[in-house]
Amino acid sequence: MRQVPFVRHSALLSLLREKESREGVGLADEPVLGVSTDELTAAMADVGNNWERIPLRPAEGRDGWEDALVGCLKDVRSSLIHSHFRLLIYSS
């Protein structure tokens, strides 16, 4: 995973920009599955940090893979993932 190019907190920043953009034209922040953008970004802020350094050893049952995946999605999100990012996070 160390060779995956990424921008730290890319998804968080994108979600915040989207919220600001919606508010800029007078639209409210629409909760998804009852969760607002502020609640989501606060919950995501400390999950999966340093995901690229987490050793996922088979002998250890790959402990920590969930945090590594969320961290990867936060930092390596694509436009395809972005459109459904909230649903990806809360459906797991």
Secondary structure, DSSP 8 states (H G I E B T S, - for coil): -TTS---TTHHHHHHHHHHHHHHHTT-----BTTB-HHHHHHHHTTSSTTGGG----GGGTTTTHHHHHHHHHHHH--HHHHTTHHHHHHT-
